[in-house]
Amino acid sequence: MFHPNTGQVVEDGVEIKLSPSAAAGLEAPRYCSICGRRMIVKIRPDGWSATCSRHGTIDSLEFELR
């Protein structure tokens, strides 16, 4: 498992330092949380989409509360 903003391996006891905007959840993910590869990110006025070459696309609209 990889952190979507830093690409670091998520392990117990390891602290991951984030920018204030990433910590607030305002940044789009830059790394695939499954494989750690850098993703292609597109920022739109209504959100973002991020595509991993191996695992497909995620969209900010998937995380909105309905």
C-alpha positions in Angstrom: 0.0 0.0 0.0 1.4 3.4 -1.0 0.5 6.9 0.1 -1.4 8.7 -2.8 0.3 12.1 -2.2 3.9 11.0 -1.6 4.3 7.6 -3.1 5.9 6.3 0.1 5.1 2.8 1.4 2.5 3.0 4.2 3.9 1.1 7.3 3.0 1.0 10.9 5.0 3.5 13.0 6.3 5.5 10.0 5.1 9.2 9.9 4.5 10.6 6.4 5.0 14.4 6.2 2.4 16.2 4.0 2.0 19.7 2.8 -0.8 21.6 4.6 -3.0 21.4 1.5 -2.5 17.6 1.2 -3.1 17.1 4.9 -6.4 19.0 4.5 -7.4 16.7 1.6 -7.3 19.5 -1.0 -4.7 17.9 -3.4 -5.4 15.3 -6.0 -3.5 12.0 -5.6 -0.3 11.8 -7.5 0.7 8.2 -6.9 -1.3 5.0 -7.3 -2.1 3.6 -3.8 -1.9 0.0 -5.1 1.4 0.0 -7.0 3.0 3.4 -6.2 3.4 4.4 -9.8 3.1 8.1 -10.7 -0.4 8.8 -12.2 -1.5 11.2 -14.9 -3.6 13.8 -13.1 -6.1 16.2 -14.8 -7.5 19.1 -12.8 -10.9 20.4 -13.8 -13.1 23.2 -12.5 -15.3 20.7 -10.8 -12.6 18.3 -9.4 -9.9 16.0 -10.7 -9.2 12.6 -12.3 -6.1 10.5 -11.9 -5.1 7.6 -14.1 -2.7 4.7 -13.3 -1.4 2.9 -16.3 -2.0 -0.4 -14.5 -5.0 0.2 -12.3 -7.3 2.6 -14.2 -8.9 5.9 -13.4 -10.3 7.4 -10.2 -12.3 10.6 -10.1 -13.0 13.1 -7.4 -16.7 12.7 -8.1 -16.5 9.2 -6.7 -15.7 10.7 -3.3 -18.5 13.3 -3.1 -21.2 12.8 -0.5 -24.6 12.5 -2.0 
